Amino acid sequence: MITWNDFENVDIRTGTILEVHDFPKAKKPAWKLIIDFGELGIKKSSAQIKTNYSAKDLIGKQILAVVNFPPKQIADFMSECLVLGIEDDADDIVLLQTERLVPNGRKVK
């Protein structure tokens, strides 16, 4: 069990994917994402979501991400946030998204 305070310390925000780039140096198939988090600015992330999403599918998609983890080096790329998803029946990731569009940077409460 975690406390309410533990949950409040995880900063989950809405962001819109602006750019998607191939990431051939990743150990597992992944995309490099450039995401707009509104007042928090633009952040980069690596996401192992190539099985379920083409680059074209991702542009303009509003997603949820943890934005207060420290940056993480993945091969030659510095990931600045963790895009959230859940495994489907084939163990591939399905992105968590807002039910309708909201301003980028809004905090999950």
N, CA, C and O atoms as a MOPAC input file, in Angstrom:
PM7 MOZYME 1SCF
protein

 N      0.83100 1    -1.18200 1     0.00000 1
 C      0.00000 1     0.00000 1     0.00000 1
 C      0.87800 1     1.24800 1     0.00000 1
 O      1.93600 1     1.28700 1     0.62800 1
 N      0.41000 1     2.26600 1    -0.72000 1
 C      1.08400 1     3.55500 1    -0.68000 1
 C      0.15700 1     4.54200 1     0.02100 1
 O     -1.03700 1     4.29600 1     0.18700 1
 N      0.73500 1     5.65000 1     0.42000 1
 C     -0.08200 1     6.68200 1     1.05600 1
 C     -0.60100 1     7.64100 1    -0.00700 1
 O     -0.12200 1     7.66100 1    -1.14000 1
 N     -1.59100 1     8.43400 1     0.38600 1
 C     -2.11200 1     9.47100 1    -0.50600 1
 C     -0.98500 1    10.41600 1    -0.90300 1
 O     -0.91100 1    10.84800 1    -2.05300 1
 N     -0.11200 1    10.73800 1     0.03700 1
 C      1.02200 1    11.61800 1    -0.23200 1
 C      1.95200 1    11.01200 1    -1.29000 1
 O      2.46900 1    11.73100 1    -2.14500 1
 N      2.16500 1     9.67700 1    -1.23300 1
 C      2.97800 1     9.01300 1    -2.25900 1
 C      2.39000 1     9.26300 1    -3.64400 1
 O      3.11000 1     9.61700 1    -4.57800 1
 N      1.07200 1     9.07600 1    -3.77100 1
 C      0.40900 1     9.28200 1    -5.05500 1
 C      0.53600 1    10.73000 1    -5.51300 1
 O      0.80800 1    10.98800 1    -6.68600 1
 N      0.34300 1    11.67000 1    -4.60200 1
 C      0.43400 1    13.09300 1    -4.95700 1
 C      1.82900 1    13.47400 1    -5.44100 1
 O      1.98400 1    14.45800 1    -6.16500 1
 N      2.84100 1    12.71000 1    -5.05100 1
 C      4.20900 1    13.00700 1    -5.48700 1
 C      4.49400 1    12.55500 1    -6.91800 1
 O      5.48400 1    12.98100 1    -7.51400 1
 N      3.64000 1    11.70100 1    -7.47400 1
 C      3.79700 1    11.27700 1    -8.86800 1
 C      3.06600 1    12.30100 1    -9.73500 1
 O      1.84800 1    12.45300 1    -9.63800 1
 N      3.81900 1    12.99700 1   -10.57800 1
 C      3.26200 1    14.07800 1   -11.40700 1
 C      2.90600 1    13.53000 1   -12.78900 1
 O      3.76800 1    13.41500 1   -13.66000 1
 N      1.62600 1    13.19400 1   -12.97900 1
 C      1.13900 1    12.65300 1   -14.24800 1
 C      0.40900 1    13.78500 1   -14.96800 1
 O     -0.50900 1    14.39400 1   -14.41800 1
 N      0.82900 1    14.05700 1   -16.20700 1
 C      0.27100 1    15.18200 1   -16.96700 1
 C     -0.16800 1    14.74500 1   -18.35800 1
 O      0.24800 1    13.71200 1   -18.88200 1
 N     -1.03100 1    15.58500 1   -18.93100 1
 C     -1.44600 1    15.39400 1   -20.31600 1
 C     -0.43100 1    16.04600 1   -21.24500 1
 O      0.12900 1    17.09900 1   -20.94100 1
 N     -0.20900 1    15.40800 1   -22.36700 1
 C      0.68000 1    15.96000 1   -23.38200 1
 C      0.26300 1    15.49000 1   -24.75600 1
 O     -0.35800 1    14.43700 1   -24.90000 1
 N      0.60500 1    16.27300 1   -25.77100 1
 C      0.28800 1    15.91300 1   -27.14900 1
 C      1.57000 1    15.60000 1   -27.89800 1
 O      2.52800 1    16.37100 1   -27.85400 1
 N      1.58500 1    14.47300 1   -28.58100 1
 C      2.76000 1    14.05000 1   -29.34100 1
 C      2.88200 1    14.92100 1   -30.58900 1
 O      1.97600 1    14.97100 1   -31.42000 1
 N      4.02000 1    15.60600 1   -30.70400 1
 C      4.28200 1    16.49600 1   -31.83400 1
 C      5.09400 1    15.81900 1   -32.93200 1
 O      4.83500 1    16.00900 1   -34.12100 1
 N      6.08000 1    15.02700 1   -32.51700 1
 C      6.98300 1    14.37500 1   -33.47200 1
 C      7.24500 1    12.94700 1   -33.03800 1
 O      7.23100 1    12.62800 1   -31.84900 1
 N      7.48700 1    12.08800 1   -34.02700 1
 C      7.82900 1    10.68800 1   -33.78800 1
 C      9.00900 1    10.34900 1   -34.68000 1
 O      8.98500 1    10.60700 1   -35.88300 1
 N     10.05200 1     9.76300 1   -34.07700 1
 C     11.25500 1     9.40100 1   -34.82300 1
 C     11.61100 1     7.94900 1   -34.52800 1
 O     11.37000 1     7.44600 1   -33.43100 1
 N     12.18500 1     7.28800 1   -35.52200 1
 C     12.63700 1     5.92000 1   -35.33800 1
 C     13.77200 1     5.89000 1   -34.31100 1
 O     14.49800 1     6.87200 1   -34.15700 1
 N     13.92100 1     4.78100 1   -33.62300 1
 C     14.94900 1     4.63300 1   -32.59600 1
 C     15.64800 1     3.28400 1   -32.78400 1
 O     15.43800 1     2.36000 1   -31.99800 1
 N     16.47600 1     3.17100 1   -33.82200 1
 C     17.10100 1     1.88100 1   -34.11800 1
 C     18.07300 1     1.38400 1   -33.05200 1
 O     18.34900 1     0.18500 1   -32.99300 1
 N     18.59700 1     2.26700 1   -32.21300 1
 C     19.55000 1     1.84800 1   -31.18100 1
 C     18.87900 1     1.29500 1   -29.92500 1
 O     19.56900 1     0.78500 1   -29.04200 1
 N     17.57500 1     1.38100 1   -29.82400 1
 C     16.85600 1     0.83500 1   -28.66800 1
 C     16.95000 1    -0.69000 1   -28.68300 1
 O     16.95400 1    -1.30200 1   -29.75100 1
 N     17.02800 1    -1.30600 1   -27.49500 1
 C     17.11100 1    -2.76700 1   -27.40000 1
 C     15.85300 1    -3.44500 1   -27.91800 1
 O     15.92800 1    -4.47000 1   -28.59600 1
 N     14.68500 1    -2.86800 1   -27.59600 1
 C     13.39900 1    -3.36100 1   -28.09300 1
 C     12.83800 1    -2.30100 1   -29.02900 1
 O     13.13500 1    -1.11900 1   -28.85300 1
 N     12.03100 1    -2.68500 1   -30.02500 1
 C     11.49000 1    -1.69500 1   -30.96100 1
 C     10.79000 1    -0.54400 1   -30.23300 1
 O      9.88700 1    -0.76100 1   -29.42400 1
 N     11.22400 1     0.68000 1   -30.53600 1
 C     10.69900 1     1.85100 1   -29.83400 1
 C     10.69000 1     3.06100 1   -30.75500 1
 O     11.37900 1     3.10700 1   -31.77400 1
 N      9.89000 1     4.02600 1   -30.36100 1
 C      9.86000 1     5.32800 1   -31.01800 1
 C     10.48100 1     6.36800 1   -30.09000 1
 O     10.40500 1     6.23600 1   -28.86800 1
 N     11.09000 1     7.39400 1   -30.66200 1
 C     11.46400 1     8.59800 1   -29.92800 1
 C     10.29700 1     9.56200 1   -30.11000 1
 O      9.89500 1     9.85500 1   -31.23600 1
 N      9.75900 1    10.05000 1   -29.00700 1
 C      8.61100 1    10.95200 1   -29.04900 1
 C      8.99400 1    12.34400 1   -28.56500 1
 O      9.75900 1    12.48400 1   -27.61100 1
 N      8.46800 1    13.36000 1   -29.21300 1
 C      8.58900 1    14.74500 1   -28.77500 1
 C      7.17700 1    15.16300 1   -28.38500 1
 O      6.26400 1    15.14500 1   -29.21100 1
 N      7.00100 1    15.54700 1   -27.09600 1
 C      5.66800 1    15.74500 1   -26.53100 1
 C      5.52900 1    17.14500 1   -25.95400 1
 O      6.41200 1    17.62100 1   -25.24100 1
 N      4.41300 1    17.80500 1   -26.26600 1
 C      4.10000 1    19.13900 1   -25.74400 1
 C      3.29100 1    19.00300 1   -24.46100 1
 O      2.18100 1    18.47000 1   -24.47100 1
 N      3.85700 1    19.49100 1   -23.35100 1
 C      3.17700 1    19.46300 1   -22.05900 1
 C      2.73300 1    20.85900 1   -21.63000 1
 O      2.69200 1    21.15900 1   -20.43700 1
 N      2.40500 1    21.69900 1   -22.58500 1
 C      1.88000 1    23.02800 1   -22.27100 1
 C      2.85000 1    23.84300 1   -21.45800 1
 O      3.98600 1    24.06100 1   -21.88200 1
 N      2.42000 1    24.30400 1   -20.28400 1
 C      3.23300 1    25.16800 1   -19.43400 1
 C      4.55300 1    24.51700 1   -18.99600 1
 O      5.49400 1    25.22300 1   -18.63200 1
 N      4.63100 1    23.18200 1   -19.02900 1
 C      5.86800 1    22.48200 1   -18.66600 1
 C      6.85600 1    22.42200 1   -19.82100 1
 O      8.01800 1    22.06400 1   -19.63000 1
 N      6.40000 1    22.76800 1   -21.01300 1
 C      7.26900 1    22.76700 1   -22.18400 1
 C      7.26900 1    21.44400 1   -22.93900 1
 O      6.39600 1    20.59500 1   -22.76200 1
 N      8.27400 1    21.30600 1   -23.78000 1
 C      8.42500 1    20.13300 1   -24.64200 1
 C      9.36000 1    19.14300 1   -23.95300 1
 O     10.41600 1    19.52600 1   -23.45000 1
 N      8.97000 1    17.87100 1   -23.93200 1
 C      9.80700 1    16.82200 1   -23.35100 1
 C      9.94000 1    15.67200 1   -24.33500 1
 O      9.09000 1    15.47100 1   -25.20200 1
 N     11.03600 1    14.91400 1   -24.18000 1
 C     11.31100 1    13.76100 1   -25.03000 1
 C     11.08000 1    12.48100 1   -24.24200 1
 O     11.26900 1    12.43200 1   -23.02600 1
 N     10.66500 1    11.44600 1   -24.96600 1
 C     10.48600 1    10.14200 1   -24.34300 1
 C     10.75200 1     9.04200 1   -25.35800 1
 O     10.53900 1     9.21800 1   -26.55800 1
 N     11.21400 1     7.91900 1   -24.86400 1
 C     11.32400 1     6.70900 1   -25.67100 1
 C     10.17400 1     5.80500 1   -25.26000 1
 O      9.92000 1     5.62200 1   -24.07000 1
 N      9.47800 1     5.23700 1   -26.24100 1
 C      8.32600 1     4.38700 1   -25.92100 1
 C      8.33100 1     3.13300 1   -26.78500 1
 O      8.43700 1     3.20800 1   -28.00900 1
 N      8.21700 1     1.99200 1   -26.14000 1
 C      8.19200 1     0.70000 1   -26.82500 1
 C      6.75500 1     0.38300 1   -27.24700 1
 O      6.10300 1    -0.49900 1   -26.68900 1
 N      6.29200 1     1.11900 1   -28.23300 1
 C      4.89200 1     1.01300 1   -28.66200 1
 C      4.76100 1     0.78900 1   -30.17100 1
 O      3.69300 1     1.00400 1   -30.74500 1
 N      5.84600 1     0.35800 1   -30.80500 1
 C      5.83700 1     0.21400 1   -32.26700 1
 C      4.87100 1    -0.85600 1   -32.77000 1
 O      4.37300 1    -0.75200 1   -33.89100 1
 N      4.60100 1    -1.87000 1   -31.97000 1
 C      3.70200 1    -2.93500 1   -32.41600 1
 C      2.29000 1    -2.41200 1   -32.64300 1
 O      1.64200 1    -2.77500 1   -33.62500 1
 N      1.81400 1    -1.56600 1   -31.74600 1
 C      0.43700 1    -1.08400 1   -31.83300 1
 C      0.27100 1     0.26500 1   -32.51300 1
 O     -0.84900 1     0.63500 1   -32.86600 1
 N      1.36900 1     1.02100 1   -32.71000 1
 C      1.24100 1     2.39200 1   -33.22700 1
 C      2.29300 1     2.68900 1   -34.29000 1
 O      3.48600 1     2.46800 1   -34.08500 1
 N      1.82600 1     3.19500 1   -35.43000 1
 C      2.74900 1     3.71400 1   -36.44300 1
 C      3.07300 1     5.16100 1   -36.07100 1
 O      2.38100 1     5.77000 1   -35.25500 1
 N      4.10800 1     5.69500 1   -36.66400 1
 C      4.46600 1     7.10000 1   -36.41500 1
 C      3.29400 1     8.00500 1   -36.78800 1
 O      2.98400 1     8.95700 1   -36.07200 1
 N      2.65800 1     7.70700 1   -37.89100 1
 C      1.52700 1     8.51000 1   -38.35700 1
 C      0.37000 1     8.48700 1   -37.35600 1
 O     -0.28500 1     9.50800 1   -37.14400 1
 N      0.11300 1     7.31900 1   -36.73700 1
 C     -0.95800 1     7.19000 1   -35.74200 1
 C     -0.71600 1     8.06700 1   -34.51800 1
 O     -1.66600 1     8.52800 1   -33.88700 1
 N      0.53700 1     8.29600 1   -34.18500 1
 C      0.88500 1     8.96200 1   -32.92600 1
 C      0.85500 1    10.48600 1   -32.98500 1
 O      0.59100 1    11.13800 1   -31.97500 1
 N      1.12000 1    11.05800 1   -34.15200 1
 C      1.15900 1    12.52100 1   -34.26900 1
 C     -0.20100 1    13.10400 1   -33.88300 1
 O     -1.23100 1    12.71700 1   -34.43700 1
 N     -0.19500 1    14.03500 1   -32.93100 1
 C     -1.42200 1    14.69400 1   -32.49200 1
 C     -2.17900 1    13.96300 1   -31.41100 1
 O     -3.18900 1    14.47000 1   -30.92300 1
 N     -1.71900 1    12.77700 1   -31.01700 1
 C     -2.40400 1    11.99800 1   -29.99000 1
 C     -2.08400 1    12.57900 1   -28.61000 1
 O     -0.92400 1    12.83200 1   -28.28600 1
 N     -3.12900 1    12.78600 1   -27.80500 1
 C     -2.92300 1    13.26600 1   -26.44100 1
 C     -2.78100 1    12.05600 1   -25.52200 1
 O     -3.61200 1    11.14700 1   -25.53200 1
 N     -1.70700 1    12.06500 1   -24.72500 1
 C     -1.37000 1    10.92500 1   -23.87900 1
 C     -1.18900 1    11.37500 1   -22.43000 1
 O     -1.28500 1    12.56200 1   -22.11800 1
 N     -0.92900 1    10.42000 1   -21.56400 1
 C     -0.59900 1    10.68400 1   -20.16900 1
 C      0.83200 1    10.23300 1   -19.91600 1
 O      1.26500 1     9.19800 1   -20.42300 1
 N      1.56500 1    11.02100 1   -19.12400 1
 C      2.95400 1    10.67900 1   -18.83700 1
 C      3.35900 1    11.18600 1   -17.46000 1
 O      2.87000 1    12.21200 1   -16.98800 1
 N      4.26600 1    10.44100 1   -16.82700 1
 C      4.88900 1    10.89600 1   -15.58900 1
 C      6.01100 1    11.84700 1   -15.99700 1
 O      6.89400 1    11.48900 1   -16.77700 1
 N      5.96200 1    13.06600 1   -15.45400 1
 C      6.91800 1    14.09000 1   -15.88300 1
 C      7.94400 1    14.45700 1   -14.81500 1
 O      8.78100 1    15.32900 1   -15.05000 1
 N      7.90100 1    13.81000 1   -13.63700 1
 C      8.84700 1    14.18900 1   -12.59600 1
 C      9.83300 1    13.08700 1   -12.20700 1
 O     10.39300 1    13.11600 1   -11.11100 1
 N     10.04800 1    12.11800 1   -13.09800 1
 C     11.16500 1    11.19700 1   -12.91800 1
 C     12.43000 1    11.90000 1   -13.39000 1
 O     12.35100 1    12.79900 1   -14.22800 1
 N     13.59800 1    11.51400 1   -12.87400 1
 C     14.82500 1    12.08500 1   -13.42600 1
 C     15.02300 1    11.58800 1   -14.86000 1
 O     14.56200 1    10.49800 1   -15.20000 1
 N     15.69800 1    12.36600 1   -15.70200 1
 C     15.97800 1    11.90800 1   -17.07200 1
 C     16.70400 1    10.56600 1   -17.05700 1
 O     17.49200 1    10.28200 1   -16.15500 1
 N     16.42500 1     9.74400 1   -18.07400 1
 C     17.02700 1     8.40900 1   -18.16000 1
 C     17.69100 1     8.24100 1   -19.52100 1
 O     17.06900 1     8.47100 1   -20.55800 1
 N     18.95200 1     7.84200 1   -19.50600 1
 C     19.69900 1     7.58500 1   -20.73800 1
 C     19.27500 1     6.23700 1   -21.30500 1
 O     19.36300 1     5.21500 1   -20.62500 1
 N     18.81600 1     6.23900 1   -22.55300 1
 C     18.45800 1     5.01300 1   -23.25900 1
 C     19.23600 1     5.03300 1   -24.56600 1
 O     18.92100 1     5.79700 1   -25.47900 1
 N     20.25900 1     4.18100 1   -24.64400 1
 C     21.20100 1     4.20100 1   -25.77800 1
 C     21.76800 1     5.61300 1   -25.90800 1
 O     22.37400 1     6.12000 1   -24.96400 1
 N     21.58300 1     6.25300 1   -27.05800 1
 C     22.13000 1     7.60300 1   -27.26700 1
 C     21.06900 1     8.68700 1   -27.07400 1
 O     21.23200 1     9.80400 1   -27.56600 1
 N     19.98900 1     8.37000 1   -26.36600 1
 C     18.84000 1     9.26600 1   -26.23100 1
 C     18.54000 1     9.49900 1   -24.76000 1
 O     18.59300 1     8.56300 1   -23.96200 1
 N     18.22500 1    10.74200 1   -24.38900 1
 C     17.86500 1    11.06400 1   -23.01200 1
 C     16.34600 1    11.20400 1   -22.92400 1
 O     15.76500 1    12.14600 1   -23.46200 1
 N     15.71300 1    10.25300 1   -22.23800 1
 C     14.26200 1    10.28100 1   -22.05400 1
 C     13.93800 1    11.13300 1   -20.83300 1
 O     14.52800 1    10.95100 1   -19.76800 1
 N     12.98900 1    12.07100 1   -20.99200 1
 C     12.68600 1    13.04400 1   -19.94000 1
 C     11.34700 1    12.80400 1   -19.24700 1
 O     11.02200 1    13.49100 1   -18.27900 1
 N     10.58000 1    11.85300 1   -19.72200 1
 C      9.29800 1    11.53600 1   -19.09700 1
 C      8.94900 1    10.09100 1   -19.43400 1
 O      9.54700 1     9.48600 1   -20.32400 1
 N      7.97300 1     9.54800 1   -18.71000 1
 C      7.53500 1     8.17000 1   -18.92700 1
 C      6.10800 1     8.17800 1   -19.43200 1
 O      5.17400 1     8.48500 1   -18.69100 1
 N      5.94600 1     7.83600 1   -20.70700 1
 C      4.61400 1     7.72700 1   -21.30700 1
 C      3.95000 1     6.49000 1   -20.71000 1
 O      4.56800 1     5.42900 1   -20.62400 1
 N      2.69100 1     6.62600 1   -20.29800 1
 C      1.99600 1     5.54200 1   -19.61000 1
 C      1.17400 1     4.68400 1   -20.56200 1
 O      0.55300 1     5.18600 1   -21.49900 1
 N      1.18300 1     3.39700 1   -20.30600 1
 C      0.41600 1     2.45900 1   -21.09500 1
 C      0.14200 1     1.20600 1   -20.29500 1
 O      0.60300 1     1.05400 1   -19.16400 1
 N     -0.60700 1     0.32600 1   -20.89500 1
 C     -0.96900 1    -0.93700 1   -20.26000 1
 C     -0.79000 1    -2.05100 1   -21.28800 1
 O     -0.98500 1    -1.83800 1   -22.48400 1
 N     -0.41700 1    -3.24400 1   -20.81200 1
 C     -0.21600 1    -4.35900 1   -21.73800 1
 C     -1.55000 1    -4.92300 1   -22.20000 1
 O     -2.49000 1    -5.07000 1   -21.41900 1
 N     -1.60700 1    -5.23500 1   -23.50100 1
 C     -2.77900 1    -5.92700 1   -24.03500 1
 C     -2.56500 1    -7.44000 1   -23.89400 1
 O     -1.60200 1    -7.86800 1   -23.25900 1
 N     -3.43700 1    -8.23800 1   -24.46900 1
 C     -3.33400 1    -9.69200 1   -24.35300 1
 C     -2.08000 1   -10.26200 1   -25.01100 1
 O     -1.66500 1   -11.37400 1   -24.68400 1
 N     -1.47300 1    -9.51600 1   -25.93100 1
 C     -0.25400 1    -9.96900 1   -26.60300 1
 C      1.00100 1    -9.39000 1   -25.93900 1
 O      2.09800 1    -9.51300 1   -26.48500 1
 N      0.85000 1    -8.76400 1   -24.77100 1
 C      1.94600 1    -8.13300 1   -24.02800 1
 C      2.54800 1    -6.93900 1   -24.75200 1
 O      3.70200 1    -6.58400 1   -24.51300 1
 N      1.77600 1    -6.31900 1   -25.63400 1
 C      2.18000 1    -5.07700 1   -26.29500 1
 C      1.50600 1    -3.92200 1   -25.56200 1
 O      0.47200 1    -4.10500 1   -24.92000 1
 N      2.09400 1    -2.73800 1   -25.66000 1
 C      1.60500 1    -1.59000 1   -24.89400 1
 C      0.50900 1    -0.83400 1   -25.64300 1
 O      0.61900 1    -0.55100 1   -26.83600 1
 N     -0.54800 1    -0.52100 1   -24.90100 1
 C     -1.63800 1     0.34200 1   -25.36300 1
 C     -1.53600 1     1.61800 1   -24.53200 1
 O     -1.50700 1     1.56000 1   -23.30300 1
 N     -1.48200 1     2.75700 1   -25.19400 1
 C     -1.31000 1     4.02900 1   -24.50100 1
 C     -2.52100 1     4.41700 1   -23.66200 1
 O     -3.66500 1     4.16800 1   -24.04000 1
 N     -2.24300 1     5.03200 1   -22.51300 1
 C     -3.31400 1     5.63600 1   -21.72400 1
 C     -3.55400 1     7.03100 1   -22.28300 1
 O     -2.61400 1     7.79400 1   -22.50600 1
 N     -4.82100 1     7.35200 1   -22.50700 1
 C     -5.18500 1     8.62600 1   -23.13400 1
 C     -6.34300 1     9.26300 1   -22.38400 1
 O     -7.05100 1     8.60900 1   -21.61900 1
 N     -6.51300 1    10.53800 1   -22.62000 1
 C     -7.65400 1    11.22600 1   -22.03800 1
 C     -8.91700 1    10.82700 1   -22.80200 1
 O     -8.85000 1    10.47400 1   -23.98000 1
 N    -10.05400 1    10.88400 1   -22.13500 1
 C    -11.32900 1    10.53400 1   -22.74400 1
 C    -11.75400 1    11.60200 1   -23.75600 1
 O    -12.43500 1    11.30300 1   -24.73700 1
 N    -11.34400 1    12.85500 1   -23.50600 1
 C    -11.54500 1    13.94800 1   -24.45900 1
 C    -10.36500 1    14.90100 1   -24.32200 1
 O     -9.63900 1    14.86100 1   -23.32900 1
 N    -10.17900 1    15.74800 1   -25.31200 1
 C     -9.04600 1    16.66500 1   -25.28700 1
 C     -9.16600 1    17.66100 1   -24.14200 1
 O    -10.23300 1    18.22000 1   -23.88800 1
 N     -8.05800 1    17.86500 1   -23.46700 1
 C     -7.93500 1    18.86400 1   -22.41400 1
 C     -6.64500 1    19.62900 1   -22.68000 1
 O     -5.81900 1    19.16600 1   -23.46600 1
 N     -6.44700 1    20.77500 1   -22.05800 1
 C     -5.20000 1    21.50200 1   -22.29500 1
 C     -3.98300 1    20.65700 1   -21.89800 1
 O     -4.00500 1    19.94500 1   -20.89400 1
 N     -2.93000 1    20.75200 1   -22.70300 1
 C     -1.68700 1    20.05900 1   -22.38200 1
 C     -1.12600 1    20.56700 1   -21.06500 1
 O     -1.21600 1    21.75300 1   -20.75000 1
 N     -0.55300 1    19.66000 1   -20.31200 1
 C      0.04800 1    20.01100 1   -19.03500 1
 C     -0.86900 1    19.84900 1   -17.84800 1
 O     -0.44900 1    20.07200 1   -16.71300 1
 N     -2.12200 1    19.46400 1   -18.08100 1
 C     -3.04500 1    19.28700 1   -16.96400 1
 C     -2.61300 1    18.08400 1   -16.13700 1
 O     -2.22000 1    17.05000 1   -16.67600 1
 N     -2.69400 1    18.23700 1   -14.82100 1
 C     -2.26600 1    17.19100 1   -13.87900 1
 C     -3.41000 1    16.22000 1   -13.58700 1
 O     -4.55800 1    16.62500 1   -13.40500 1
 N     -3.07200 1    14.93600 1   -13.54600 1
 C     -4.02900 1    13.90900 1   -13.15000 1
 C     -4.26100 1    14.06000 1   -11.65300 1
 O     -3.32000 1    14.17600 1   -10.86700 1
 N     -5.54500 1    14.05500 1   -11.27500 1
 C     -5.91500 1    14.22300 1    -9.85800 1
 C     -6.82800 1    13.10700 1    -9.42700 1
 O     -7.25200 1    13.06700 1    -8.27200 1

